[in-house]
Amino acid sequence: DVDDGRRMTARLFSPQAVPAGYFNHAGGPLALRVANFHAAAEDIDRLDEALEEQAPLYPSLTVRTSILHGLADRIAPAAIHADALAAALPAARLAEFDGIGHMLHHADPEAIIDAVHA
């Protein structure tokens, strides 16, 4: 059974449903082109190293920062990402959302708008 990217898209949105037409509108099939797929895999492979390099600089960021995180996110768990970032940034405000996954900006766009205005 070959995944055309729709299962991964569903995983990104879980537990919410993928909005109708999202996969094609967002260019889902383009992600499966060999060069694009390899570039994305390389990004993922290098992510931990890049974050380890950047993390010591976080305390020097004093700009007010809103961190929004869906607690049902199985892609980037809050304890590893949002909670740690909020603890490292001196002017961070962390808002967590029960029952929302990785695609918070689709599940609750008003939360994003409110955070920008705050």
C-alpha positions as CSV (number, residue, x, y, z in Angstrom):
1,D,0.0,0.0,0.0
2,V,1.7,3.2,-1.2
3,D,1.1,6.4,0.6
4,D,0.6,9.3,-1.7
5,G,1.1,11.7,1.2
6,R,-2.5,11.8,2.3
7,R,-1.9,9.6,5.3
8,M,1.0,11.9,6.5
9,T,-1.3,14.9,5.9
10,A,-4.0,13.2,8.0
11,R,-1.4,12.5,10.7
12,L,-0.4,16.2,10.7
13,F,-4.0,17.3,11.2
14,S,-4.9,14.6,13.7
15,P,-7.1,14.5,15.7
16,Q,-8.8,17.1,13.5
17,A,-9.9,16.2,9.9
18,V,-8.0,17.5,6.9
19,P,-10.0,20.3,5.4
20,A,-11.7,19.5,2.2
21,G,-9.3,20.1,-0.8
22,Y,-6.3,20.9,1.5
23,F,-4.0,18.2,0.1
24,N,-4.2,19.4,-3.5
25,H,-4.4,23.1,-2.7
26,A,-1.3,22.9,-0.5
27,G,0.6,21.1,-3.3
28,G,0.7,17.7,-1.6
29,P,1.6,15.8,-4.8
30,L,4.6,18.1,-5.3
31,A,6.1,16.8,-2.0
32,L,6.5,13.4,-3.6
33,R,8.8,14.6,-6.4
34,V,12.1,13.0,-5.8
35,A,14.1,16.2,-5.2
36,N,11.5,17.7,-2.9
37,F,11.2,14.5,-0.9
38,H,14.9,14.2,-0.4
39,A,15.2,17.9,0.6
40,A,12.4,17.5,3.1
41,A,14.0,14.3,4.5
42,E,17.3,16.2,4.8
43,D,15.6,19.0,6.7
44,I,14.1,16.5,9.1
45,D,17.4,14.7,9.5
46,R,19.3,17.9,10.4
47,L,16.6,19.4,12.7
48,D,17.9,18.1,16.0
49,E,21.4,19.3,15.2
50,A,20.1,22.7,14.2
51,L,18.0,23.0,17.3
52,E,20.9,22.0,19.6
53,E,23.0,24.8,18.0
54,Q,20.2,27.4,18.3
55,A,18.9,26.6,21.8
56,P,21.7,28.2,23.8
57,L,20.8,31.5,22.1
58,Y,17.1,31.4,23.2
59,P,17.6,33.2,26.5
60,S,19.1,36.2,24.7
61,L,15.8,36.7,22.8
62,T,14.0,39.2,24.8
63,V,11.2,40.1,22.4
64,R,7.7,39.2,23.6
65,T,6.9,35.8,22.1
66,S,3.6,33.9,22.0
67,I,3.9,30.2,21.8
68,L,0.8,28.3,20.9
69,H,0.6,24.6,21.0
70,G,-2.1,21.9,20.5
71,L,-1.8,19.4,23.3
72,A,-2.9,16.6,21.0
73,D,0.1,17.2,18.7
74,R,1.8,13.9,18.0
75,I,4.3,15.5,15.6
76,A,6.0,17.9,18.0
77,P,5.1,17.1,21.6
78,A,4.6,20.1,24.0
79,A,7.1,18.8,26.6
80,I,9.9,18.7,24.0
81,H,9.1,21.8,22.0
82,A,6.6,24.4,23.3
83,D,7.3,23.9,27.0
84,A,11.0,23.9,26.6
85,L,11.0,27.0,24.4
86,A,8.7,28.8,26.8
87,A,11.0,28.0,29.7
88,A,14.0,29.3,27.7
89,L,12.6,32.6,26.4
90,P,12.4,35.3,29.0
91,A,9.4,37.0,27.6
92,A,7.4,34.0,26.4
93,R,3.7,33.5,26.8
94,L,2.6,29.8,26.4
95,A,-0.9,29.0,25.4
96,E,-1.9,25.3,25.2
97,F,-5.0,24.0,23.5
98,D,-6.7,20.8,24.6
99,G,-7.8,18.4,21.9
100,I,-6.0,20.2,19.0
101,G,-3.1,18.7,17.1
102,H,-0.2,20.0,15.0
103,M,-2.2,22.2,12.7
104,L,-3.5,24.6,15.3
105,H,-3.6,27.4,12.8
106,H,-6.3,25.5,10.9
107,A,-8.2,24.2,13.9
108,D,-8.4,27.6,15.7
109,P,-7.3,30.4,13.5
110,E,-8.7,33.0,15.9
111,A,-6.2,31.8,18.5
112,I,-3.4,32.7,16.1
113,I,-5.0,36.1,15.3
114,D,-5.4,36.9,19.0
115,A,-1.8,36.0,19.6
116,V,-0.6,38.2,16.9
117,H,-2.6,41.1,18.2
118,A,-1.5,40.5,21.8
